[in-house]
Amino acid sequence: MLQANERVNKPWSARKFAEILLDFCEVLLFLAAVIVLATMVGGAEAQAAAPAPKILADFADAGSLALKPQQAQSAIVGADGGKSLQITTDAKADYPSVQIEPKSGPWDLNAFDAVQMDIRNPQDVAVRILLSVNNPGANGREHCNVDSVSIAPQAKGTLTVPFGQWHGDPGHNLDLKNIASVQVLLDRPGRSHTFDVSNIRAVSLGAGLTEKVLNDPFYTSLMPAFGRGVNLGNALDAPNEGEWGVTLKESYFTAIGKAGFDSVRIPVRWSAHAEQAPPYAIDPKFFDRVDWTVAQSRKNHLRPIVNLHHYIELMQEPAKHRERFLGLWKQIAEHYKDEPADLAIELLNEPQDKMTPDVWNKLLAEAITVVRRSNPRREIVVGPVNWNSITALSSLTLPADDRRLVVTVHCYDPFHFTHQGADFAGPEAQKWLGTKWTGDPAEARMLRRSLDAAITWAVEHRRPLYLGEFGSYEKADLESRARWTQFMTQEALKRKIGIAYWEFCSSFGVFDPKKDEWIEPLRAALLAPVDSGK
């Protein structure tokens, strides 16, 4: 047996070298084949897991569908180079609808996760539209999945109905191989509406973040915007501080800082403390109170985020209040121009109503310009329309050259759980009492998909993301509240999304002001170390 040095030093013949080279090439070819095969298999698996959308109704082939209006009229019209279904509802109808059935027999949607529908609202008023996905025997509650979306005046939108849910409430499973119809309807609209629907399709919502997102340099270097925070709600955003049961105290800031939070979001109703006529002067005493709040935050090592909250008149009449809105921000920005960089400002909480994407994007650009004149480097928080909905992120337009913008979204899903028993959510909210959140796979999947969509958008647009509001109402059972809160916190932070719980010490609160102590399960849920596992 040769020694190692002998084998190294022994001269090779040309033939031997050729044989070794040939063997090496065969190995390379084999490995390449394995890689190609693995890629093909992986690609096939990915394709199977995320099939292309299946068109259920694009209205180009009207003969394939049966349309059954109930207290409504329908007509197929031309739209954007294709066809859409124009629906006009009766003024006095409680649940006007159009049921759409395939003439060829039930749809098999077992390979998909949801049904989506595009909507155009040409009216001067908003409309809330529902879509029901039905098995045989559906009655509006059983054997169907339902969700809704509000479409602003002169706006377009997309309604998604995830399978296994009824208005965000999980546990309503369908026989997906036997979908008999879809039904477009309104819930007691109180008036006639006319709108168009098109491109009704079955879709896959995907499963988790893609490798492209996870390996993106922007994502790998991203930090959760403002860390873990809490909202000081129902205080300075009330018409007058104290009217909604919360008056801020120095001890509150001490408690929040000692607990281990990183930031506080400070909702402020500036519009209630400013003159109606130019220059729209803000009350100096109110400015002093906000200043005190900022100082208390900083004293307790908490980053303050000051926003403009509850400017309802602006949402209802954007053109009329545009000048005043910009005048308020001119004063606020100039007032805080010399503050340290830890202070961030948020331009408008939850744009809604007549604040359509087009209106908001234009006004947003103007407001950013106003703030930048005195605060060229300060972080500005901005969010999309439809109450800062994740689904509205695609409608948000930001100045490409301003990289000190943080994008905020809000999430209260499932609404039937988080707002059960809340008087301000309408009489239906009383029917939701007793709704639990268990965190079962269907419930978890719904929330993960929303957060995946949010951070995917953020990475694509190179914007830090901030979950500026999420929370559950006090009438939900505490065990479910804590479970949901910890899930939301963990999943957001895993995706490098900063958080701010709504809110500190009122009806959604994490702190009991009467007992002057934390509601411990909620505090623990918000501050638990992030579990790196799935």
GIMO-V539806 format. One record per pair of residues at least 12 apart in sequence whose C-alpha atoms are under 7 Angstrom apart, sorted by sequence separation. I is the first residue (numbers start at 0). J is the second residue. If there is no record, write none. Layout:
# GIMO-V539806
i->(I,I)
j->(J,J)
This chain:
# GIMO-V539806
i->(73,74,131,132,233,234,383,419,420,509,73,131,132,234,272,419,509,72,73,131,146,470,71,72,130,131,145,71,72,129,130,144,415,58,71,129,130,70,71,129,144,416,70,128,129,144,145,146,389,416,127,128,144,145,146,387,388,416,127,128,144,145,146,387,388,59,70,127,387,59,126,127,381,58,71,125,126,379,380,381,382,57,58,70,71,125,126,378,379,380,381,382,57,58,69,70,71,125,378,379,380,381,382,69,124,125,144,376,378,380,68,69,124,356,68,123,355,67,68,120,122,123,143,236,238,354,466,470,66,67,121,122,142,235,236,237,465,466,467,468,469,470,66,67,120,121,228,231,235,236,464,465,466,467,468,469,470,66,120,121,227,228,229,230,231,235,238,350,351,464,465,466,468,473,65,66,120,227,228,229,230,231,232,343,344,345,346,350,351,472,473,64,65,119,120,226,227,228,229,230,231,343,344,345,346,349,350,351,360,472,64,65,119,225,226,314,343,344,345,349,350,360,471,64,65,118,119,225,314,315,316,317,336,340,349,350,470,484,488,63,64,118,263,265,269,304,305,306,307,314,315,332,336,349,356,63,117,118,134,262,263,264,265,266,267,268,302,303,304,305,306,307,308,314,356,481,485,117,134,261,262,263,264,265,266,267,268,270,302,303,304,305,306,307,308,314,329,333,454,481,484,485,489,116,117,261,262,263,264,265,266,267,268,304,306,307,325,329,332,450,484,489,115,116,266,268,306,328,332,433,437,115,116,134,252,256,436,481,115,134,135,252,256,279,435,114,115,133,134,256,113,114,133,249,253,113,114,133,252,279,436,113,132,133,278,279,112,113,132,112,131,132,130,131,421,130,131,130,417,418,419,129,130,417,418,420,129,417,419,128,129,406,419,128,405,406,407,408,409,127,404,405,406,407,408,409,410,411,405,406,407,408,409,410,411,389,405,407,409,389,109,108,109,107,108,107,106,107,106,107,105,106,236,105,106,121,236,105,120,119,120,119,118,119,118,100,101,117,118,100,116,117,99,100,116,117,98,99,116,117,98,99,116,98,115,116,97,98,115,96,97,114,115,96,97,114,96,113,114,95,96,113,94,95,111,112,113,94,111,112,94,111,112,93,94,108,93,92,93,91,90,91,90,90,89,88,87,88,87,88,87,86,87,86,85,86,85,84,85,83,84,83,84,83,57,57,56,57,56,54,55,56,54,55,54,55,53,54,52,53,52,53,52,50,49,49,151,152,154,151,151,125,264,224,218,224,217,224,208,212,207,217,167,168,167,212,167,168,167,223,230,232,227,228,229,230,232,226,227,228,229,230,231,232,169,223,224,225,226,227,228,229,230,231,169,222,223,224,229,230,221,223,229)
j->(85,86,143,144,245,246,395,431,432,521,86,144,145,247,285,432,522,86,87,145,160,484,86,87,145,146,160,87,88,145,146,160,431,75,88,146,147,88,89,147,162,434,89,147,148,163,164,165,408,435,147,148,164,165,166,407,408,436,148,149,165,166,167,408,409,81,92,149,409,82,149,150,404,82,95,149,150,403,404,405,406,82,83,95,96,150,151,403,404,405,406,407,83,84,95,96,97,151,404,405,406,407,408,96,151,152,171,403,405,407,96,97,152,384,97,152,384,97,98,150,152,153,173,266,268,384,496,500,97,98,152,153,173,266,267,268,496,497,498,499,500,501,98,99,152,153,260,263,267,268,496,497,498,499,500,501,502,99,153,154,260,261,262,263,264,268,271,383,384,497,498,499,501,506,99,100,154,261,262,263,264,265,266,377,378,379,380,384,385,506,507,99,100,154,155,261,262,263,264,265,266,378,379,380,381,384,385,386,395,507,100,101,155,261,262,350,379,380,381,385,386,396,507,101,102,155,156,262,351,352,353,354,373,377,386,387,507,521,525,101,102,156,301,303,307,342,343,344,345,352,353,370,374,387,394,102,156,157,173,301,302,303,304,305,306,307,341,342,343,344,345,346,347,353,395,520,524,157,174,301,302,303,304,305,306,307,308,310,342,343,344,345,346,347,348,354,369,373,494,521,524,525,529,157,158,302,303,304,305,306,307,308,309,345,347,348,366,370,373,491,525,530,157,158,308,310,348,370,374,475,479,158,159,177,295,299,479,524,159,178,179,296,300,323,479,159,160,178,179,301,159,160,179,295,299,160,161,180,299,326,483,161,180,181,326,327,161,162,181,162,181,182,181,182,472,182,183,183,470,471,472,183,184,471,472,474,184,472,474,184,185,462,475,185,462,463,464,465,466,185,462,463,464,465,466,467,468,469,464,465,466,467,468,469,470,449,465,467,469,453,175,175,176,175,176,176,176,177,177,178,177,178,308,178,179,194,309,179,194,194,195,195,195,196,196,179,180,196,197,180,196,197,180,181,197,198,180,181,198,199,181,182,199,182,199,200,182,183,200,182,183,200,201,183,184,201,184,201,202,184,185,202,184,185,201,202,203,185,202,203,186,203,204,186,187,201,187,187,188,189,189,190,190,191,191,191,191,192,192,193,193,193,194,194,194,195,195,195,196,195,196,196,197,197,197,198,198,199,199,198,199,200,199,200,200,201,200,201,200,201,201,202,202,203,203,205,352,353,355,353,355,352,499,463,458,464,458,465,451,455,451,461,412,413,413,458,414,415,415,492,499,501,497,498,499,500,502,497,498,499,500,501,502,503,441,495,496,497,498,499,500,501,502,503,442,495,496,497,502,503,495,497,503)
